[in-house]
């Protein structure tokens, strides 16, 4: 029988029980490492520590796009950080990202290695380092960065808001689901109106703004996120659908979304990436496992 007693917040909140839901075991109100664990370092200057969540896919897509555009210096090693097991709380990872969130990047090509954390920051860092996918003309750059930071601000309403209460919370709360569904549909309308005017979010050119937004909202409008496609009537956002398909067809995007992925079809998984040949080897290995 459901408890209909209204919750009354205490004067001082205390962490004395798990929050419940899918990610309860890794949620905590304090920062810092929980255990000692060094991070591996491969042979390339760029070392990525990540997982193929939408925020992780942003960066692997960017790195694969840079390589496809001929930037050999963008070769990278991508190491798996299993957030469900708490890898993000290891001392080595916390040293790269004190916020204990994926993705995190170390650039060993500089005289003193540079750490970069938060997905939007990594996209800007790589765009500026290689002079690609970020316009240099002031107005066009501003438009691109505006959409990039739109995603950084909007994403939590989709993930931690709608996604949590619709798909992961231990109980269904009508008010919470309605509140965040309304906001996500407003966001989709924002995108749909923009993409009715332009090919890509920042204009005629594909940029880091698209790489940031696509992993979150592209999968959503294809019904691949939270199994909420019908609930949100995603098919009605026709311009977002067109844009999503256009980006998904890019070979670099197809490769990038596979990196650090350990779920779904075996052919779409590549636990770690250390060389371009890993994609072919991974596909062959996945096919063998599937058989």
N, C-alpha and C positions, 0 to 999 in steps of 0.2 A: 504494500500500500504506500502511495507516495506521501511524503511529508510536506504538507501545505503550509507549515509554519514559516512566516516571513523571516528572512534573515536580517538580523540587526548587527551591523558591524561593531566590533569592540572598539574601545577607545584607542587601544594600541594593538595593531595586528601582530600576531606571532606565528611563526612557522612551526606548527605542531602536528601537522598531518599532511599527507600527500594531497595534491590538488585533484587527482583523478584524471582519467582520460589516457590516451595513447602515449603521451610523452611525460607522464607524471614522474617517472623514474629519473629523468634528467633535468627536471625543473627545480631550481633552488634560488633563494633570494640573495645569494652572496656570490662574489666573483673569486677569481684565483684558481690555481690548480688543485686537483684532488689527488694527484699521484705524479710521480716522476716518470717521464717518458720522453726520450729524445726523438726528434723528427728525423726521418731518413733524408738523405740528400743524394740526388742522382747526378748525372754527368752534364746536364744542361744548365745554363745560367739561371733560367727561370724555374723555380720550384713551386708548384701549386699543391696546396693541401686542401682537399675539398670533398664533395659528394654531389651527386647529380640531382640535387634539389633545384628548383628554379634559380636560386641565387648562384649556385655552383655552375649551372649550365651557362649563365651569362658569360662567365669568364672563359670556359673552355670553347664556347662558340667564338669569342673574340680571338683567342689564340689560334684557333684553326683558320679563321678568316685572315688573320695576319700572315700565316704561313701560305695560304692559298694566294695571297696577293704578292708573294715573293719576299717577305721579310724573314730571311733565314734566322735572324737573331731571336725570333719568337719561339724557337724550339723549346720544348718544356718537358718536365717530368710532372705527372699528376699522380699524387699519392692519395689513397683513400683514407678519409676520416669518417669513421662510422659513428655518427652522432647518437644513434640509439644505444651504443655501448659506452658513450661518454669519452670518446677519443679527444674531443674538443677541450676537455679539462686536463689533459696531460700537460706537464710543465713546458715541454717544447712548443706545443701549439699555443699555449697561453703567452709564451714569449713572443710569438709572431702576432697573435691577436688577443689582447687582454680582454676582449669582449666575448671570447670563447664561441664565436660563430663562424661557420664556413661561408665563403672561401677565404683563404689567406694565402698570400704570395710572398716569396722571398726572391729578390733580384740580386744574384751574385755577380752580375756583370759590372757593377759599380765598384769603385775603389774600396768602399765600405758597404757591405751588403745592406740593401734597403728592404725593410718590411712594409707591406701594403695590406691593409685589411679594410673590410666592407666592400661589397661587390661593385657599387658605383664608383668608389675611389679607385679600385683596381682597373676598371674600364677606362677611366680618365687617364690614369697613370700610363697604361699601355698605349692608348691613343696618342698621347703626347710624346712618349718615348719613340714610337715608330712613325709618327706623323701620318696617321691613318684613321679613317672613320670618325673624325671629329673636325668639322669645318674650321678654317682659320679666320675667315671673314667674320667680323664682329657680330653682325645681326644673325647670320646663319649659325654661328657658334652658340649664341645665346638661345636660339630656338632649340637646338639640339640638347643643350644642358638643361633647359627648362623641362623638356620631356623626360630626360634622364632622372631629374630630381622629382618629377611628378611620380614616376614609378616608385622611387625610394619612399616617398610619403604615402602613396596610395596602397602599396603592396601589403602592409600590415593589416589593413582593413579586409583584404581578400584572404590572406593566409591565417594570421593569428585571430582575426575576427570571424569572418564568414566560415572559412575552412574549419576552424576549431569547433565552433558551435554546431555547424551542420554535420560534420563528419566524425569528429574525434571526441567531443565532450561526453562524459559518462551519462548525462541526461540531456534530453532535448528541451531547450528553453525557447518558447515561442517568441518572446520579446527579443532575445538576443539574435535569433536566426532572422527574424523580420528586419531588425535594425541593420544588420550587416548585409543582408540580401539587397535591401534598398540601396545601400551605398555602393555595392559592387555593380548593380545594374546602372547606377548613375555613372560610375567610372566607365563601364562599357559604352554607354551613350556618349561620353566625352570622347573616347577613342573613335567610335564609329563616325561621329560628326567630323572629327579631324581627318580621318582617312577617306571620307567622301570628297575631300578637297585636294589631297596630296597622295602621292604613291607611298611615301614613307612618313614617319612621324615628324621628322625635321624638314621635310620637303621632298625634293626629287631624288635625293641620294640616301642610300642605306647607311646608317650610322650606329654609334653605340647606344643611341636612344632606342632603336629597334631591338638591339641585342638585349637590352635591359628589360623591355616590356614583353617581348615575345615569349620567353619561357613561362611567365606567369599567365598572361591573358590569352596567348595563342593556344596553349593546352586547355585552358578553360573553355574557350569557344568551340573546341573540338570534343568537348565532353570527357576529356581525359583527366580532369582534376576534380576530386571529391565526388565523382559520379553525380554532378549537379547540373549537367547540361540541360536536361528537360526542365528541371526546377527553375532555372534562370532564363529559360527560353533563349539559349545562346544562338540558335539559328537565325534569330531576327536581326542580329548585328552583321549584316551582309558585308559591309566594308571591312570590318575586323576579320571576317572569314576570308575575304580575298587577300588581305595583307598577310594573314597567318599562313595560308597556302603558299604564297609567293616566297616567304622566308623559309618555310619548311623544305622547299624544293632546292635550296642552296646546298651543295655538297658539304661545305664546311660546317653548316648548321647540323646536317645529319651526323657528321662525325662528332662534333662538339657535344651533342646531347647524349652520346653514348658513353663519354668518358666519366669514370667513377660511378657508373651505374651498375647495380647488382640486382635489379628486379625487372619484371616484364619479360618480353620475348628474349630468348638467349642470344639471338642475332643482334639485339639492340644493346647488349651489355659489354662494357669494357672496364673491368674493375680498376685497373691502373693503366696509365699511358706513359711510355718512356721513349717511344719512337713511332714514326708514321706507319711503320710496318705492323705495329701492334693491332691496327684496325683489321687488317686481313687475317692475322693470326687469331685475333679474338673471334672473328666471324667463323673461321674454320673450327676453332675449339668449341664455340657455342653450338654450331651445327652438330658436332660430334656428341656433345652432352645431351642435346635435345633428342638425338636419335637413340 
